[in-house]
Amino acid sequence: MTTSAELFDLASRHIPGGVNSPVRAFKGLHRPPVFMERAQGAYLFDVEGKRYVDYVGSWGPMITGHADQDVLAAVRARLDNGLSFGTPTAVETTMAELICEMIPSMEMVRMTSSGTEATMSAIRLARGSTGRDKIVKFEGNYHGHSDSLLVKAGSGALTHGEPSSPGVPAALAEHTVTLSYNDPEGVEACFAEIGEQIACIIVEPVAGNMNCIPPQPGFLETLRRVCDEHGSILIFDEVMTGFRVALGGAQAHYGITPDLTCLGKIVGGGMPVGAFGGKREIMQNISPMGPIYQAGTLSGNPLAMAAGITLLGKLRTPGFHDALSQRVETLCHGLQERADAARVAMMTQSAGGMFGVFFTSQRRVDNFAQATACDPEAFRRFFGAMLDQGVYLAPSAFEAGFMSSAHSAEDIQFTLDAAEKAFSLM
Ligand SMILES: *Cc1c(COP(=O)(O)O)cnc(C)c1O
């Protein structure tokens, strides 16, 4: 039998770090990543035959569980027609209609092949439509890996972002202003100073890439107001939250209407898909209708559309998201009880079908500084003990957890029993 450790050694010979996306590498966790063989419902099965209750769900798409039979059947039904044509197909219109119906702020939508492309394109569209270069983002929010978005707050001056990766030109990073999440005063101060230069704000309406941090009341409202006051475009990056926090995304849950929305993950049903869309008057600036260029050889791929459409359709079952949130609450409540009993400093936060576990004695975590103040060593031990017992959590303290409708009461109980043991070992 080949082990994960052996496969990781082999992978590392020709793939940088042995992985095709960094978070998979279990960096800082003192163990090799687990190589998976197959998945079904709430479970992953590794190459050594071990079963895990999975709370990563391919980082979000598997909201009805892995290997959903309806999604697979939809893909299978199209397979023999060919994989891609590079021409329009009717199924792309079906997808566009479905998205615009489910997220009414999206009057027009363009498909991409990843979330990164969706946010990158939305930023270009915002800049091109306003004729302004500066953009505002928030510390600890992740919007994919395009240059303008790999920027952290510079020291001191509001107006000078610094590249968060070598290879991002400082001259480009200067146009990205990075502010603190859940700090409406900071946003107002920034707009008071340079509002007329700002093309857009891009925000995760629930932050899911620094663990799980919901917006405080008033934060998203402030973003909407300053954008309106200064002619800037408000972009909700709902790549993670779309169809997960609520059927209509975080914007439906919190009742704030952005100008543009970015989607990914669930919208592709597990295939490589992203989308961006919003107000018609903005979207019609995109080529070939307007002058702002955006394109993609495999965008709107018919197999990917079939998978996404089928999954989105299933989420419209009445009560789907209420039941999903209920599962999240049961899990979070159970974890809290067991951590308290074991005197482990831990707390949870959640929004709809996503949640976060924080090893801290803070009562609440609202921003990046507070998220990074949590105990990394406690996370490492908890993660390892859970993995050993067959529970697969995100291999980083800065990622959200994802629930699926395939997680049964027994699966959640199994997870809580494992957590009780994990806490007792800490
Ligand atoms: C995952 C994610 C992205 C990037 O999507 P990719 O498909 O990985 O390029 C962008 N924004 C948010 C909020 C995400 O969670």
The ligand as an SDF file (V2000), in Angstrom:
LIG
                    3D

 15 15  0  0  0  0  0  0  0  0999 V2000
  -11.5940   30.9570   -2.7910 C   0  0  0  0  0  0  0  0  0  0  0  0
  -11.7660   32.4160   -2.8360 C   0  0  0  0  0  0  0  0  0  0  0  0
  -11.3180   33.1790   -3.9280 C   0  0  0  0  0  0  0  0  0  0  0  0
  -10.4800   32.6080   -5.0370 C   0  0  0  0  0  0  0  0  0  0  0  0
  -11.1500   31.6520   -5.7840 O   0  0  0  0  0  0  0  0  0  0  0  0
  -10.2540   30.6200   -6.6650 P   0  0  0  0  0  0  0  0  0  0  0  0
  -11.2720   29.8200   -7.3890 O   0  0  0  0  0  0  0  0  0  0  0  0
   -9.4390   29.8510   -5.6800 O   0  0  0  0  0  0  0  0  0  0  0  0
   -9.4160   31.4370   -7.5730 O   0  0  0  0  0  0  0  0  0  0  0  0
  -11.6440   34.5220   -3.9680 C   0  0  0  0  0  0  0  0  0  0  0  0
  -12.3620   35.0940   -2.9840 N   0  0  0  0  0  0  0  0  0  0  0  0
  -12.7910   34.4010   -1.9120 C   0  0  0  0  0  0  0  0  0  0  0  0
  -13.5920   35.0880   -0.8590 C   0  0  0  0  0  0  0  0  0  0  0  0
  -12.4890   33.0490   -1.7930 C   0  0  0  0  0  0  0  0  0  0  0  0
  -12.8870   32.3790   -0.7010 O   0  0  0  0  0  0  0  0  0  0  0  0
  1  2  1  0
  2  3  1  0
  2 14  2  0
  3  4  1  0
  3 10  2  0
  4  5  1  0
  5  6  1  0
  6  7  2  0
  6  8  1  0
  6  9  1  0
 10 11  1  0
 11 12  2  0
 12 13  1  0
 12 14  1  0
 14 15  1  0
M  END
$$$$
